[in-house]
Amino acid sequence: MKNIAVFASGNGSNFQAIVDAIEAGILHVNVSLLVCDKPGAFVIERAEKAGVPVYSFAPKEFSSKTAFEQAIHEQLENYGVDYIVLAGYMRLIGPFLLEKYPGRIINIHPSLLPAFPGKDAIGQAVSAGVKVTGVTIHFVDEGMDTGPIIAQRAIEIADGETEQEVAEKIHAVEHVFYPETLEKLLN
């Protein structure tokens, strides 16, 4: 069974969906570690409740991105992590971790990439007036949401739907689609 580290920065609903899928026998991996760059984020509480070890850090306390990625890597090594799974981690992965985990860092993004990369993809889609958006799962490279696409799922946007309504639809898809895709990819 593969050991994964989940990287998250906030609420952790995709982290919870992964944990729930493991408990339901849908996803066959071990969440060895949660890495969180925001001490106090709700995802930490979720991890503690699930019995998942947590490495939380404040990037400002490090001299550079490489320095905090080296500290993260030490934790990943300690927990025997095979894959990094980004689930709402709001930082670009730097060259240090990309080199240590080539082709083994996976991200989920709330749009049909290459459309609407970066922050606020849902807001961008609603503002652009598109009728279809979706969810993309992709490998991470040095760019922002530019890595090779693993899987995508489309979601229709109805006339007059608010950003919040679209976000709720996207999260509902993500919470099923991410664990299913991870299972296919890792097993």
Legacy VTK file of the C-alpha trace (Angstrom):
# vtk DataFile Version 3.0
C-alpha trace
ASCII
DATASET POLYDATA
POINTS 187 float
0.000 0.000 0.000
1.325 3.432 -0.987
2.034 6.058 1.649
0.820 9.531 0.782
1.284 12.923 2.374
-1.592 15.331 1.905
-0.637 19.013 1.670
-3.419 21.449 2.600
-3.721 25.069 3.706
-7.290 25.562 4.892
-10.546 23.798 5.670
-9.416 20.400 4.427
-12.613 19.101 2.830
-10.617 17.184 0.186
-8.348 15.813 2.926
-11.485 14.594 4.718
-12.862 13.081 1.502
-9.614 11.100 1.090
-9.728 9.867 4.697
-13.431 8.955 4.331
-12.743 7.065 1.067
-10.014 5.050 2.812
-12.364 4.195 5.697
-15.065 3.189 3.173
-12.670 0.854 1.359
-12.784 2.912 -1.860
-9.198 4.180 -1.692
-6.347 1.871 -0.729
-3.544 4.133 0.460
-2.176 5.176 3.817
-2.243 8.882 4.707
1.103 8.988 6.497
1.254 12.725 7.068
-0.614 16.016 6.696
1.602 18.951 5.740
0.048 22.348 6.458
1.590 25.774 5.862
-1.008 27.572 7.999
-0.769 26.733 11.712
-4.307 26.844 13.066
-6.008 25.780 9.814
-9.084 23.566 10.332
-7.498 20.739 8.309
-5.127 20.154 11.263
-8.098 19.396 13.507
-9.429 16.986 10.848
-6.059 15.200 10.705
-5.776 14.906 14.476
-9.296 13.462 14.663
-8.360 10.922 11.957
-5.146 9.980 13.756
-2.951 11.342 10.948
0.377 12.885 12.025
0.698 16.598 11.241
3.654 18.711 10.164
2.580 22.339 10.395
4.923 25.221 9.717
4.925 28.973 9.123
6.867 29.732 5.934
7.917 33.147 7.297
9.980 31.376 9.958
12.304 29.998 7.265
14.991 31.863 5.353
13.732 30.618 1.969
11.320 28.313 0.146
14.162 25.803 -0.246
14.716 25.869 3.521
11.102 25.012 4.360
10.929 22.439 1.569
14.032 20.771 3.029
12.272 20.629 6.412
9.164 19.177 4.729
11.299 16.619 2.886
12.833 15.466 6.163
9.314 14.792 7.485
8.302 13.017 4.256
11.352 10.768 4.560
10.601 10.056 8.242
7.087 8.898 7.306
8.115 6.897 4.210
5.989 8.987 1.844
5.713 7.685 -1.735
3.422 10.380 -3.195
2.485 13.964 -2.360
-1.212 14.781 -2.828
-2.088 18.472 -2.873
-5.565 19.232 -1.545
-6.017 22.969 -1.292
-2.333 23.704 -0.686
-2.041 27.342 -1.669
1.673 27.412 -2.528
3.625 26.500 -5.609
5.864 23.494 -5.084
9.490 24.537 -5.545
12.373 22.911 -7.398
13.639 21.099 -4.283
10.507 18.957 -3.755
9.898 18.612 -7.513
13.359 17.053 -7.811
12.812 14.726 -4.825
9.368 13.525 -6.029
9.465 13.583 -9.846
6.108 12.501 -11.279
4.852 11.803 -7.752
3.159 15.079 -6.843
-0.559 15.265 -7.679
-2.886 18.269 -7.527
-6.601 18.909 -7.892
-7.763 22.153 -9.473
-11.331 23.555 -9.735
-11.433 24.167 -13.494
-10.943 22.332 -16.761
-7.293 23.177 -17.251
-5.734 24.819 -19.149
-8.680 27.209 -18.601
-8.601 29.303 -15.429
-5.318 28.289 -13.780
-4.191 29.772 -10.470
-6.213 31.265 -7.668
-9.955 31.931 -7.865
-10.598 29.579 -10.785
-14.283 29.335 -9.887
-14.660 33.105 -9.754
-12.829 33.408 -13.075
-15.180 30.875 -14.706
-18.331 32.579 -13.391
-17.042 36.037 -14.427
-16.187 34.756 -17.903
-19.739 33.476 -18.313
-18.700 29.974 -19.379
-21.390 27.294 -19.441
-19.040 24.456 -18.511
-16.232 24.301 -15.970
-15.027 21.356 -13.947
-12.293 19.640 -12.014
-8.810 18.662 -13.181
-6.418 16.271 -11.473
-2.868 16.674 -12.737
0.769 16.007 -12.002
2.636 19.011 -10.631
5.476 20.623 -12.530
7.299 23.928 -12.050
4.440 26.020 -13.465
1.125 27.055 -11.946
-1.399 24.330 -12.843
0.559 23.412 -15.997
1.539 19.777 -15.324
0.331 16.767 -17.310
-3.401 16.136 -16.882
-4.405 12.818 -15.294
-8.208 13.172 -15.378
-10.954 15.761 -15.781
-14.655 15.941 -15.034
-16.949 18.615 -16.480
-19.631 20.508 -14.556
-22.327 22.615 -16.181
-22.958 26.134 -14.950
-26.650 27.042 -15.107
-27.806 30.535 -16.025
-27.748 32.788 -12.991
-25.766 30.435 -10.756
-23.660 32.256 -8.189
-19.996 31.633 -7.525
-20.976 29.971 -4.224
-23.426 27.613 -5.973
-20.803 26.654 -8.569
-18.236 26.130 -5.794
-20.600 23.765 -3.984
-21.113 21.726 -7.169
-17.355 21.575 -7.774
-16.602 20.491 -4.201
-19.220 17.744 -4.418
-17.508 16.395 -7.551
-13.992 16.792 -6.105
-14.819 14.788 -2.976
-15.743 11.726 -5.072
-13.503 12.246 -8.115
-10.179 12.784 -6.281
-10.287 9.553 -4.240
-11.485 7.553 -7.297
-8.697 8.957 -9.461
-6.054 8.406 -6.766
-7.184 4.780 -6.467
-6.822 4.221 -10.229
-3.483 6.003 -10.353
-1.830 4.534 -7.254
-3.277 1.015 -7.326
LINES 1 188
187 0 1 2 3 4 5 6 7 8 9 10 11 12 13 14 15 16 17 18 19 20 21 22 23 24 25 26 27 28 29 30 31 32 33 34 35 36 37 38 39 40 41 42 43 44 45 46 47 48 49 50 51 52 53 54 55 56 57 58 59 60 61 62 63 64 65 66 67 68 69 70 71 72 73 74 75 76 77 78 79 80 81 82 83 84 85 86 87 88 89 90 91 92 93 94 95 96 97 98 99 100 101 102 103 104 105 106 107 108 109 110 111 112 113 114 115 116 117 118 119 120 121 122 123 124 125 126 127 128 129 130 131 132 133 134 135 136 137 138 139 140 141 142 143 144 145 146 147 148 149 150 151 152 153 154 155 156 157 158 159 160 161 162 163 164 165 166 167 168 169 170 171 172 173 174 175 176 177 178 179 180 181 182 183 184 185 186
